[in-house]
Every structure is written in structure tokens, then in C-alpha cells.
Amino acid sequence: MSEIDDIRMQVMWNRLISVVEEQAMTLLRTAFSTSVREAGDLSAGVFDPMGRMLAQAVTGTPGHVNTMAEAVGNFMAEIPRAEMYEGDTYVTNDPWKGTGHLHDITMVSPSFLDGELVGFFACTAHVVDVGGRGFGADGKSVYEEGIQIPIMKFAERGTVNRDLVRILRQNVREPNQVVGDFYSLAACNDVGHRRLVEMMREVGLASLDPLADFIFTRTSSAMAERIRALPKGSWSNTMVTDGYDEAIPLAACVTIRDESVHVDFTGSAPVSRWGINVPISYTKAYASYALKCVVAPDIPNNWASLGFFTVSSPVNILNAERPAPVSLRHVLGHLVPDLVLGAVADALPGQVLAEGAASLWNIHLSLRPVAGGAGRRAEVLMFNSGGMGARPGLDGLSATAFPSGVHTMPIEATEQTGPVVIWRKELRPDSGGDGTYRGGLGQIIEIAAAEGHEFDFSAMFDRITYPARGRAGGGQGAPGGVRLDDGTKMRGKGWQHVPAGRRLILTLPGGGGYGPPEGRSDAARHDDAIKGYVTESEH
């Protein structure tokens, strides 16, 4: 390939990234659920005819993107090429063939050019409700957690499956939001397809094969170079998490070989009877993300780069098989990067951040009028973030969703979705772990139902009993907490009730510190106090 050809392919690669970015923005702009529209809990990507991910949108979460990278192959195995037509869109929320739990809807659409299959577009989004027990850890099997949609056609030759839509409406609490999001997902793929065809016609490409070869060859070469430069050997780490009603140990062993990195999760807790289990695809998604953050953060995320990371595990809480309950698979899944990075830190001292809050502090509110009162019912989902761990050379980021990467949800948007009032949402002083570099702060959030209403809430919290650990001598972050405004202590997981007139108070955990506290400069400590990050009694 000549230098001119290389430049031409690079331009087309950039165009392809623009295509998937527009694909994702379509979903953001048209979605009904605040978790998609405001928080960006989604993914979008383009794949070659073999189901290999060529490019992903920057908008989105690693848990969605990296599981979706494998999900397309599952769709291709279920729907034969002879049954794929122009205008088709396929759908599933199967946790083991999609992205890990029933609330995530994955759609895949074949893309045709002049009658020939040239690729696929895929996207994923978290919908507000899928029926069953609701979004929470209380189910004893996946059958209790909501409606299950096997891999099937949402639309064939442009005609929507009306029977599927009717079944959805009958099984979910917010039918307009959920069905609206299904159409948004389909539109997202359709926009990607139209932009891809326009690009291919413009540059005279009959197939994506030359571009795929260009992308994968260069990505693979760059990844191999980075991995060869790493120290070789095996390193292990363990972590204890809150669990549902008892502590849950997690374990990982990272082995760096000449041209690959393998993670084994032997030693983690057995499959739980509660919905905190994690399908292996989601575990692999976040293990790969953690490794890539350290090894090659600047190399594009695609089929070739992900292929350098492998994962194994016996059947356990991080490799739960059907029909285990998996509704809250994200809670332990979001702790996987801290678990893996803790092992990598021994291999690469001075290069890995401290532990953080990690798990999103999602809360699902089911609001209703008090008995005999007037008002409205609503299902409201909030995404909230604690503090990140301190980094070598930098303080941790406060109230930041790492590793999930979702956006902060404005309280104004949340309050528009139902009779809920957010009385307080502010940074939590003294929650970041002390150290040469301070851990990021958590938040304090105060929630109540509007007058004349009460609510049940699903708690999906961690780092309450076992807070984020510091690194290299840094202190631990502050643990989280859940209580009512009258002092009643609430549980960190499971459905619970808040009576009318009471407020729910969440104190989100902070990130761990990095380096010994005596190494923090007087100027930095003064700045902490001036900004209110640390109170007078704490410095």
C-alpha cells in the first residue's frame, strides 16, 4: 500500500468514527429515558460483515461497548445470512448474549450496499423498566427480573414487529418510555447505515474489507508493541465488597505474556442467590477496559485491540450462568477494574491510580400517591457517582463515574420525570482519602417524594462496609451511607420504603488517596481547606 493509499485510508477511518458518533448522537437526541438522554448510558458501533468491531462511538460506557463487541457474533449465529434483508433490525436483552442484564436493549442492523451485505451497526441502551421485580437485587433468578427478549427481529424489511411492541407494552410499567427507546435505538442504527452508504459511494468503496484490514493491521501492530514492553509474569489481587447480606470476596490473577494479557478470576465468591451476579461477558468487558487504560489508552478500541486480552473463570459470581439473577451486574462489574488494576499495580508500580467508589450509586424510585390521594405514579432512575481514586501525580476526580463513564444527570431533568424533589446534591467534604494526592470526593444527595406522594426505592450501592483503598501509602476513602432524615439506617441493596414526608439521604463514598499523607504539600492542604474539600477538623 502506497503512502497516498495510507493517507486515504486514514481519512476514511476518521470518517467512520464520525459516522458512529452521529449514530450515538441520534440515540442521545431521541431517547425517552433520562438514563440514555442525560447520562449517556449507551453504546454504538460499526462492524464488518464478519461481526468484527471496526469503530465505536466515544459516547458510551465500556460495559456496553465491549460486551456489544461480542454480542454481534451472537446475533449472526442466531439469524442466518439468508434471512437478513435490507431494512432489518434485530433485538435482544438476553444477559448472556447481550450486555449482561435485562434492562439493556441491544439492537443490530445489517447494512447493505447495492444488495450486498457490507457490515452491521449495533447499539445498546438502558431502558427504565423491563417489568418483573423492577431494577434491583431482590430476584432469585433471571425469570423474576423482567421480560426476556430472545434474539429476534424488531423489524423486517422496514416493517416493525407489532406483536413484540404489544407484548412490551403489556409487560412494563412505563410503556411509552420503553417503546420510545426501542424506536430510538432502531433510528440510531438507521442513521449510521445511511451515513456509511453515503461515505462508501462518495469514495468508491464497494466493501469495507480494505478499510478493515487497514484498521486491524495497524491496531494489532501498535498493541503488540505495547505489550512486548511490559514486564512478564503473574500478579494477583483480592478485594472484599459489601455484597447483599454478606461480604463478597473477589480475586484476580493477571498474567502478562509476550503478546497477550490474561486475567483469571478463580477464587472469587460462588454465584449469589441475589441479583448481584455478573455474566462473564460483562466481567471481560471491564477487565479489558482496565488493562487498556494502563497498556494502551491512546490506541483505538476495536476487534483487534480487544483481542489481546483474554479472561477465564470457573463458574462463580463473576462468571454466573443462566438462570442466575443478574439485574445489578454492574455493581460488582464496576469493581472489576479496581480488582484488576490492583494486580497490575504490582507489575507497574507508580503507574496505577488508587481505588475509587467505582460502582455507580444508581437508585430506582417507584413513586405513587399516598392511599386515597391524588397524584401520579412514575418510575424514576438516577445515576450518581462517588469519588475517583487519586492518581500518581494528581488528585482524584470528585463525583465522577469511573469506570462506567456515564454523565452526571441534572436534577432538573430528574425532577421532570416524576413527583420527586432533590433537596440537596453537593460534594461531600472529608470523603476523599488522604495522601500525597487526595482521593476524589463523594456526594451528599437528599431525595423526597413530592407532597402527597411516597416511594419505594431500589438501593444499588457498594463501598459502605468496605471503602476504597488507597495506594502507595495513601489513606482509604470515606465509606458510603444510606439513611432517612430521622436517622433510620437503610440497607445498601434491595427494595425499601420511604414514607410520605420523609427524606432519603445518600452519602456517597470517596476515592482512596495516593502516596503517604506527609508528602502532601502545605499549599495543597491550604487549597483543600479553602475550597471546603476538607473541614478545619480534618487538616
PyMOL commands that set and color helices and strands:
alter all, ss='L'
color gray80, all
select helices_A, chain A and resi 3-30+34-37+62-78+81-83+142-144+162-171+175-203+209-228+280-295+303-306+329-333+336-347+411-416+517-519+522-531+536-538
alter helices_A, ss='H'
color red, helices_A
select strands_A, chain A and resi 42-47+53-56+89-92+104-113+116-126+152-156+159-160+233-241+248-256+261-264+309-312+362-369+378-382+420-427+443-449+453-460+481-484+493-498+504-507
alter strands_A, ss='S'
color yellow, strands_A
deselect
rebuild
show_as cartoon
